[in-house]
Amino acid sequence: APKLPFTTSADLRDWQKFLCVPESEIAAVFTTSGTTGEPKRVYYTWREMNALANLGAVALRIRHAGRMVALIALPQGLWMGSGEAQRVVERAGGLALPIGAGDPQEALKAMRRFTPNVVISSSSYMTALTREAERSNFKISLDVILLGGELLTDAHTARFHDYWGAQVYNTYGSTEIGGGQAIALPDCACLHLNDLHLFTEIVDPATGKPANEGELVFTTLTREAMPLVRYRMGDRARWSGC
């Protein structure tokens, strides 16, 4: 791997150069937030999206058998989080409620109507939802809270667990690598990597050489539409034992 050049977010501005299938095979497109300029767009084939949904569904069902009604409180549109979460829940045979991340009072109305036992959201929105639930004196028991897209602190985790009685799972991922591709299990701070779909490196950001702590670099192993080789995430990480 060190003999191959890195790929950066700047390279993806010219997304056409990365498209490796005819447009007729494209089944999904997602964009990044665009906070640093023109949003990066990443295309996926149906087979890729099916593989991601299958993997997520297996993970959900290993932890959670039986009734699954999942409130998906994530921003909608072309951001990958909500679209991928809905596919995963449906593939797992659950009922997906993609309500978006709007007014927490509206989310509570949906919770009253459908009594979900799974919530997929971000730590900031889950904080707002919990605060509104406390104000409204509303509480139901949740089995699983799956969070991603933002920093999740121990204080957040403890509060969500105490109020909703749920196991709280933290995730890590990005639009470029296929959404949530790493998960931290309860009582474990380590993020467990998806080695089926990704080859993971940590490199010294200055020299590009392998390091115990440094910048995350991913190579996609099964992608068809826009495979990435040694993609520099810009995120800092270190190897850790579970």
C-alpha positions in Angstrom: 0.0 0.0 0.0 2.7 2.6 0.8 3.8 2.4 -2.9 0.4 3.8 -4.1 -0.3 7.5 -4.0 -2.8 9.1 -1.6 -6.2 10.4 -2.6 -7.5 13.6 -1.0 -10.8 15.4 -0.8 -9.5 17.9 -3.3 -9.2 15.1 -5.9 -12.9 14.3 -5.5 -13.9 17.8 -6.7 -13.3 16.2 -10.1 -15.7 13.4 -9.4 -16.0 12.5 -13.1 -12.4 11.2 -13.1 -13.3 8.7 -10.4 -16.5 7.3 -12.0 -15.7 3.7 -13.1 -19.1 2.5 -14.3 -21.6 3.8 -17.0 -24.1 6.3 -15.7 -26.8 3.6 -16.4 -25.4 1.6 -13.5 -25.6 4.5 -11.0 -28.3 3.9 -8.4 -27.5 6.4 -5.7 -25.7 9.7 -5.2 -24.8 11.4 -1.9 -23.0 14.7 -1.2 -21.0 16.0 1.7 -22.0 19.1 3.6 -19.8 21.4 1.5 -18.5 23.4 4.4 -15.2 23.8 2.7 -16.5 24.6 -0.8 -18.4 22.8 -3.5 -19.9 19.6 -1.9 -18.2 16.4 -2.9 -20.5 14.0 -4.6 -20.1 10.2 -4.4 -22.0 7.7 -6.6 -22.9 4.2 -5.8 -24.3 1.2 -7.8 -27.2 -0.8 -6.7 -24.9 -3.7 -5.8 -22.9 -1.4 -3.5 -25.9 0.0 -1.7 -27.3 -3.5 -1.3 -24.0 -4.7 0.2 -23.9 -1.9 2.6 -27.6 -2.5 3.6 -26.9 -6.2 4.0 -24.0 -5.6 6.3 -25.9 -3.0 8.4 -28.9 -5.3 8.7 -26.8 -8.2 9.9 -25.2 -6.0 12.5 -28.6 -4.7 13.7 -30.1 -8.2 13.9 -27.2 -9.7 15.8 -27.9 -7.2 18.5 -31.6 -6.8 18.2 -34.1 -9.6 17.3 -37.9 -9.3 17.2 -39.8 -6.1 16.8 -37.9 -3.2 15.2 -39.4 0.2 14.8 -36.7 2.7 14.1 -37.0 6.4 14.4 -34.5 7.9 12.0 -33.9 11.5 13.2 -31.1 12.6 10.8 -31.0 15.4 8.2 -32.7 14.4 5.0 -31.7 15.2 1.4 -28.5 14.0 -0.3 -26.6 13.5 2.9 -25.9 9.7 3.2 -26.8 9.1 6.8 -30.6 9.1 6.6 -30.8 7.3 3.2 -28.4 4.6 4.3 -30.1 4.1 7.7 -33.5 3.7 6.1 -32.1 1.0 3.7 -30.5 -0.8 6.6 -33.7 -0.9 8.7 -35.9 -2.0 5.8 -33.3 -4.7 4.8 -33.4 -5.9 8.4 -37.1 -6.4 8.2 -37.9 -3.4 10.5 -40.2 -0.4 10.1 -38.3 2.7 9.3 -39.6 6.1 10.4 -37.4 8.7 8.5 -38.7 11.8 10.2 -35.7 14.1 9.7 -34.0 16.3 12.2 -36.5 19.1 12.6 -38.5 20.3 15.6 -38.0 17.8 18.5 -41.6 18.3 19.5 -42.6 16.7 16.1 -40.2 13.8 16.8 -41.9 13.2 20.2 -45.3 13.2 18.4 -44.0 10.4 16.1 -42.7 8.5 19.2 -46.1 8.7 20.9 -47.8 7.4 17.7 -45.5 4.6 16.8 -43.6 3.8 20.0 -40.2 3.1 18.4 -37.7 0.9 20.2 -34.7 2.0 18.1 -33.5 5.6 17.5 -30.9 6.4 14.9 -29.7 10.0 15.2 -26.8 12.4 16.1 -25.6 13.2 19.6 -26.7 16.8 19.3 -30.2 16.0 18.1 -30.6 13.2 20.7 -29.6 15.8 23.3 -32.3 18.1 22.1 -34.9 15.3 21.9 -34.1 14.1 25.5 -34.3 17.7 26.8 -37.7 18.1 25.1 -38.9 14.7 26.4 -38.0 15.8 29.9 -39.9 19.1 29.6 -42.9 17.2 28.2 -42.7 14.5 30.9 -42.5 11.9 28.1 -40.6 8.7 28.4 -40.6 5.3 26.7 -38.1 2.5 26.9 -35.7 2.2 23.9 -33.6 -0.8 23.2 -31.0 0.7 21.0 -29.8 4.3 20.3 -27.4 4.4 17.3 -25.5 7.7 16.9 -23.1 9.1 14.3 -21.9 12.1 12.5 -20.7 14.0 15.6 -18.6 13.7 18.7 -20.3 11.5 21.3 -19.0 12.1 24.9 -19.2 9.8 27.9 -21.6 12.3 29.5 -23.9 12.1 26.5 -23.8 8.3 26.5 -24.6 8.1 30.2 -27.5 10.6 30.0 -29.1 8.8 27.0 -28.8 5.5 28.7 -30.1 6.7 32.0 -33.2 8.5 30.5 -34.2 6.0 27.8 -32.8 2.8 29.2 -31.1 2.0 25.9 -27.8 0.6 24.9 -26.0 3.5 23.1 -23.7 2.8 20.1 -21.3 5.3 18.6 -20.4 5.0 14.9 -17.9 6.6 12.6 -17.9 7.0 8.8 -18.2 9.4 5.9 -20.0 9.7 2.6 -16.8 8.9 0.7 -16.2 5.5 2.4 -19.8 4.4 2.5 -21.4 5.9 5.5 -21.0 4.4 9.0 -18.3 1.9 8.7 -17.0 1.6 12.3 -18.9 1.1 15.5 -18.1 1.3 19.2 -19.8 -1.3 21.3 -21.2 -0.4 24.8 -18.6 -0.3 27.5 -15.8 -0.1 24.9 -14.4 3.1 23.5 -12.6 1.5 20.5 -14.2 1.8 17.1 -14.4 -1.6 15.4 -13.5 -1.4 11.7 -15.4 -2.9 8.7 -12.5 -5.0 7.3 -14.9 -6.6 4.8 -15.2 -3.4 2.8 -12.2 -1.3 3.9 -8.4 -1.5 4.2 -7.5 0.9 7.0 -4.2 2.7 7.6 -2.9 5.3 10.1 -0.1 7.5 8.7 2.0 10.3 9.9 0.4 13.3 8.3 3.7 15.0 7.6 5.6 12.0 6.1 2.8 9.7 5.0 4.5 6.8 6.7 2.7 4.2 8.9 2.2 5.4 12.4 0.5 4.3 15.6 -1.2 7.7 15.9 -1.9 10.0 13.0 -4.2 10.5 10.0 -6.8 7.9 9.0 -6.5 6.5 5.5 -9.0 4.2 3.8 -8.9 2.1 0.7 -12.2 0.7 -0.5 -12.1 -3.0 -1.3 -15.5 -3.8 -2.9 -16.6 -0.5 -4.5 -17.7 -0.3 -8.1 -18.8 3.2 -9.0 -16.1 5.3 -7.3 -13.5 3.1 -5.7 -11.0 5.1 -3.6 -7.3 4.2 -3.1 -5.6 5.4 0.1 -8.1 8.2 0.8 -6.9 10.6 3.4 -9.8 11.4 5.8 -8.2 14.3 7.6 -9.3 12.7 10.9 -6.8 11.9 13.6 -6.8 8.4 15.1 -4.6 5.8 16.9 -4.5 2.1 17.0 -6.0 0.6 20.1 -6.7 -2.8 21.5 -10.2 -3.8 22.5 
